Amino acid sequence: MKAMIFKTNNDWTGLILRLTIGLILFPHGAQKVLGWFGGPGFDGEMQFFTETLQIPWLISFLVILIEFAGAIALIVGFASRLWSVAIIGLFAGIIFVGQHVQNGFFMNWFGNQQGEGYEYHLLVIGLALAVIVQGSGRLSVDRKLSPVG
């Protein structure tokens, strides 16, 4: 089981994939946890999720955890496969529960749709799938934890 989670090659591909996802998600997670980048912080985000969106407390907490801790774990390359599975679940949920499907495929670049489409979410899911296949790659904690690769 340990090998399935931590095994990785010493390649640039895994590094590029996980850094891309981690660096994209980190500001969103930092908004939710720390209040950085104009975000509400943990209490404000939990209140929004549970009261406004009516999402159960545990799911709301997991969303915040995945976006914040998952982003950091991907940046350092720790358990990247596990975090990628969580990110895929998160973004699939965002597409369907967040009602992005109803807004169509495209992002709302020109403000002429009801909301955002799901193309961005598919990109993140695709990157996460590639990390699951490829592993964390070069310069990762996973590389240090697994003698194989």
matplotlib code that plots the C-alpha trace (Angstrom):
import matplotlib.pyplot as plt

x = [0.0, 2.8, 4.4, 1.1, 0.8, 4.4, 6.1, 7.4, 10.0, 12.7, 11.2, 10.1, 6.6, 5.2, 6.9, 5.3, 1.9, 1.7, 3.1, 0.6, -2.4, -0.9, 0.0, -3.5, -5.3, -3.2, -4.6, -8.2, -7.3, -5.5, -8.7, -10.7, -8.4, -6.3, -8.4, -5.6, -6.3, -9.6, -11.1, -13.3, -11.1, -12.1, -15.1, -16.5, -16.1, -17.7, -20.6, -21.0, -20.9, -23.2, -25.7, -25.9, -25.1, -26.6, -23.6, -23.1, -20.4, -18.2, -18.3, -17.6, -14.6, -13.3, -13.6, -11.5, -9.0, -8.6, -8.0, -5.6, -3.7, -4.0, -2.4, 0.5, 0.9, 1.0, 3.5, 5.9, 5.0, 3.6, 1.0, 0.3, -1.8, -4.1, -4.5, -5.2, -8.0, -9.5, -9.2, -10.9, -13.8, -13.9, -13.9, -16.5, -18.7, -18.1, -19.2, -22.5, -23.4, -22.1, -24.4, -21.6, -23.1, -26.2, -23.9, -22.4, -18.8, -17.2, -16.0, -17.9, -15.2, -17.6, -20.2, -23.0, -23.8, -25.7, -22.3, -19.1, -19.0, -17.0, -14.0, -11.6, -12.8, -12.1, -8.5, -7.9, -9.4, -7.2, -4.1, -5.0, -5.5, -2.1, -0.6, -2.3, -0.7, 2.7, 3.4, 5.0, 8.2, 11.4, 12.0, 9.1, 8.7, 7.2, 10.5, 12.3, 9.7, 9.8, 13.1, 11.6, 11.6]
y = [0.0, 2.4, 1.8, 2.6, 5.9, 7.1, 5.5, 8.0, 8.5, 11.2, 13.1, 16.6, 15.7, 14.8, 18.0, 20.2, 18.6, 18.8, 22.3, 23.5, 22.1, 23.1, 26.7, 27.2, 25.8, 27.4, 31.0, 29.6, 27.6, 30.5, 32.6, 30.0, 29.4, 32.5, 35.2, 36.1, 37.4, 39.0, 35.8, 35.4, 33.2, 29.9, 31.1, 33.2, 30.4, 27.8, 30.1, 30.7, 26.9, 25.8, 28.6, 30.1, 27.0, 24.6, 22.2, 19.9, 21.0, 17.9, 18.4, 22.1, 21.4, 18.8, 21.2, 23.8, 21.1, 19.7, 23.2, 24.3, 21.3, 19.5, 22.4, 22.5, 18.7, 18.8, 21.7, 19.7, 16.4, 14.6, 11.8, 13.5, 10.5, 10.6, 14.4, 14.1, 11.7, 14.1, 17.0, 15.0, 14.3, 17.9, 19.3, 16.7, 17.9, 21.5, 20.8, 19.1, 20.5, 24.0, 23.9, 24.7, 22.1, 24.3, 27.2, 25.2, 24.3, 27.7, 30.1, 33.4, 35.6, 38.3, 38.2, 37.1, 33.7, 33.0, 31.8, 30.0, 26.9, 23.8, 23.9, 25.0, 22.2, 19.6, 21.0, 20.5, 17.0, 16.1, 17.3, 15.4, 12.2, 12.7, 13.0, 9.8, 8.0, 9.7, 10.3, 13.3, 13.3, 15.1, 17.2, 15.5, 14.2, 11.0, 10.5, 10.5, 8.1, 5.5, 3.8, 2.7, 4.9]
z = [0.0, 0.9, -2.6, -4.3, -2.5, -2.5, -5.4, -7.9, -10.6, -10.5, -13.4, -14.1, -15.2, -11.8, -10.4, -13.0, -12.6, -8.9, -8.7, -11.2, -9.2, -5.8, -6.9, -8.5, -5.4, -2.7, -3.0, -2.9, 0.3, 1.8, 1.3, 3.1, 6.0, 6.5, 5.0, 2.5, -1.0, 0.1, 1.5, 4.5, 6.6, 8.2, 10.3, 7.5, 4.9, 7.2, 7.8, 4.1, 3.3, 6.1, 6.3, 2.8, 0.7, 3.3, 3.0, 6.0, 8.4, 7.8, 4.0, 4.3, 6.5, 4.0, 1.1, 3.0, 4.1, 0.6, -0.9, 1.8, 3.1, -0.2, -2.1, 0.4, 0.2, -3.6, -3.6, -1.4, -3.0, 0.0, -0.7, -4.0, -5.3, -2.2, -2.4, -6.1, -5.5, -3.0, -5.4, -8.1, -5.7, -4.7, -8.2, -9.4, -6.5, -7.4, -11.0, -10.0, -6.5, -7.4, -10.4, -12.9, -15.3, -15.7, -16.8, -19.6, -20.5, -20.8, -18.1, -17.9, -19.4, -20.6, -17.8, -20.1, -18.4, -15.1, -13.6, -14.4, -16.6, -15.7, -18.1, -15.3, -13.2, -15.9, -16.3, -12.6, -12.7, -15.7, -13.9, -10.8, -12.9, -14.4, -10.9, -9.9, -12.9, -12.8, -9.1, -7.4, -9.4, -8.7, -5.5, -3.6, -0.1, -1.7, -3.4, 0.0, 1.5, -1.3, -2.2, -5.5, -8.6]

ax = plt.figure().add_subplot(projection="3d")
ax.plot(x, y, z, "-o")
ax.set_aspect("equal")
plt.show()
